[in-house]
């Protein structure tokens, strides 16, 4: 099984775009919708995740509001 790259972004369009690139580079993409989900999936991968692409500011994980 190929090494995995974790892609974390709330936008399904962005995740899909990045996952396509990750696959073309020979890695297995793992998708997460926010930081908390990403941490959970990284632990579940049992060390197979070799890199993480993440959104700079995850409002849900950092508890920030846009208002």
N, C-alpha and C positions, 0 to 999 in steps of 0.2 A: 504494500500500500504506500502511496506517495505521502510525502510530508504535507502537513496541512497549514493553510494560512487562514486566520480568523479575520473576517470582514465585519466590522461593527459600524452600522449607520442606520438611523431611523427610516431613511428613504429606501423603499424597495427598488426603485430605479437605479440608485447609486450602487446598492449592494449587488444587483444583477450585473451591472456594468463592470464593477471590480471583479466579481466572481468569474466572468467570462475571461478577463485578462489573466487572472490567477490560473485558470484551467489551461489557457494557451501556453503558459510558462511551465506547465507540467506539475502543478501542485493541486491538491484537493482543497477547494474552498469550503469553509464553514461559516455560515451566516448567523449574525446576532443583531437584534434590533436596538439594543442599548448596552451600556457598560455592565449592568448587572447580569444581563443575559449572556454577554460575552465572557464574563468571569466564570459563570456556570458551565458554559460550553468548553472553555479552555480546560477546566478541571476534568470534565468528562472525556476529553481527548486523550488523557493519560500520557502526556508528553509529546504527542504528535504535532501539536501546533508549534511551528517554527518562527512565525511572524504574525503581527497583528496590524491590520489597517483599521484605524478608528477615527471617528469624527472628533475634531478638536474639542468641542464643548458639547457634552451630553447633559442636557437640561434635567432629564429625569434622574440620572445618577447623582448629579451635583446639587439637586434640589433648588435650582434657580428657576425663576419665572421670567417670562418675557414681558410682563406688565410693569 
